[in-house]
Amino acid sequence: MIALSKPETFKVSGPVCVVKGKEVIDFLKKIERVIRGGVFIAFFVMIVAVLVQVVARTFMDQAPLWTEEASRVSLLFIMSLGVGASFLSGDLVNVDLALMVMPPGVRRVFELFSTLLVSLFSFMLVPGAWDFTVSGSWQTSPILGVQMQYVFASMLIFSVLLGVFGIVKFIRILKHVPLNQPTSH
């Protein structure tokens, strides 16, 4: 879950543009609920497709063709929707051996730097992901008959969410909000 520090007021450039921290937190929590719902739907589609494929391969001569394509598309959306929240919560695979031996202050600097790099790189991917998404408007998936721009949009979603949640994580590190720290196993 997204947990930022106590509500505060952030001033954004402009004459009278003030955003309350609680409003931002509430907005991010709503986004997270939508993302979790999307991941749930994508998982459900993948489970159904794989289950149909397994049952069909067991009891039929040939499995329906749509099952393989549906499972691949749903896997793309599971990844693209889940990556930002996973990055924020520290659930992504991380090589943290070096971080474990660093003093907390040095660890914080490295976490800030790496989080900023991930966010910047993600936002750098957005124009290419947009072009990739648009290029799918003249293509159709062979089995499902879906315009590929909807499938290719998963890369755009991936880039945007990873960048946005990276910025949230960066702010959390700056404000000393506790994060999932590496632990020795």
N, C-alpha and C positions, 0 to 999 in steps of 0.2 A: 504494500500500500504506500501511497505517497504521504509522507509525513514531513512537513516543513516546520520551521520554528514558529513561535507565536506570531499572530497576525501583526503586521506592521504596515506602514504606509510607504510606498515607493513612489518617488517623483520621476515622471517621465518627461523628456523635453517637451516643451509647449507651455503656453501660458497657464492653463488651469487643468492640467491632465494629471490626476492623481489616481493611482490604482491601489486599492486596499489589499494587503497581503492575504487576508482571509478570502477575498473574492478570487484571487489567483489560485489559492489552494483548493477552493471549492470547484473551480473550473477544471483544474488538473485532476481532481478526484472524479469528476463527471467523465472526462476523457478516458481515465483509467477504467471506469465501469464499461464504457462503450468498447474499449479495446478488449477487456476481458470477455465481454459478450461475443465479440468477433472471433476471438481465439476459441471460445467454446463452440461456436457454430462451425468453424473450420475443423476443429477436432472431431465434432460429431459427423461431419460430412466424410472426413477421412476414415473414421471408424466404420461407418456404414459401407463405404466403397470397398475397403479392405475385407470386411466381413462378407459382403456379397461376392467378392472375388474368390475368397477362400472356399466358401460354400459351393460356388459354381464350379470351381476347379475340382472339387471333391466329387460332386454329384452330377456334373454335366460334362459334355464333350469339350465345350469351350466357354470360358468366362466372358461375360459381357465386356465389350471393348471400353465402354465409358468408365469403368471402375479404375483403370490405371491412370487415365488422364485426370479424373476427378481427385484421386488421391495425391497426385503431383501438384495440382493447383491448390488444393487445401493445404498441403505442406508449405507451399510458398507463402500463403497468407498466415499460417501459424507463425512462421519465421518473421515475416515482415511486421505483423502486429505485436508480437511478443518481445522483439529485440530491445525496444526502448525501455520498457518497464523492467526487463531483465538487467539491462545495463544500470539503471537507476538503483535497483535493489541489490546489485552485486551478484546476481545469479548466473552471469555469463562465466564461461571458463576463463580463468585468470591465472597467469603465472605470477604468483605472489611470494615466491621464496625470498626475493630481494627485499620486498616490502616488510616482511616479517622481522627482519633483523635491523631495520632502520629505526632511528628514534622517531617519535610521533611527529615532530615538526618537519623533519626531512620527508617522511612518508606523506605528509599532507601536501608538501610542495610537489612531489612526484605525482600524487593523485590529481592535483589541480592541473598540472601540465598535461598528463595523459588524457584526462577528461576533456580539456580544452581541445587537444589535438583530435580526439574522436569526433567531437561536435563539429569542428571546422571541416574535417574531412567529409563528414556526413553531409554537411550543407554544400560542400563542393560537388558532391555527387548529384544533387538535386537537378541541375540543368540537364545533365546527361540522362538521368532517370526520366525526366519529363519528355525529352526527345524520344527515348525508348518507348515510353508509354504511348505517345502520339503515333509512333510508327506502327503500332499494333492496330490502328484504326482501319487499315486496309487488309488485315489478316484475320482469318477465322480459325479457331481450333478445329482440327480434322474430325474429332469424334463428338465433342460436346456442342460444337457449332456456336461457341461464344466468341465474340470479338476479342482478339488478343490484347487490345488495349486495357481491358479489365484485368487480365492476368498480369500484364506487364506493369500495371499500376502498383503491384505489390512491391516493386523496387523503389518506386517513388514514395510509397508509404514507409518503407524501411528507412530510407534516407532521412525523411522528415522527422519521423518519430525518434530515431536514434539521435539526431541533432538536437531536437527539443528536449528530450529527457536527459541528454548529456549536459545541456545548459542548466537544467534543474539540479542535476547532481553537482555541477560546478558551484552553483549558488549554495547548495547544502554544505559542501565542503568549506566554502568561504565563511559561512555563518556558523561553522562548528556544529552542525546538526549531526548527531551520530549516524554513521553508516555501518553497513555490515563490514566488519574488519576481518582481515585474514586471521585465521587461527591455526595453530599447529595441530597436526593430526597424529 
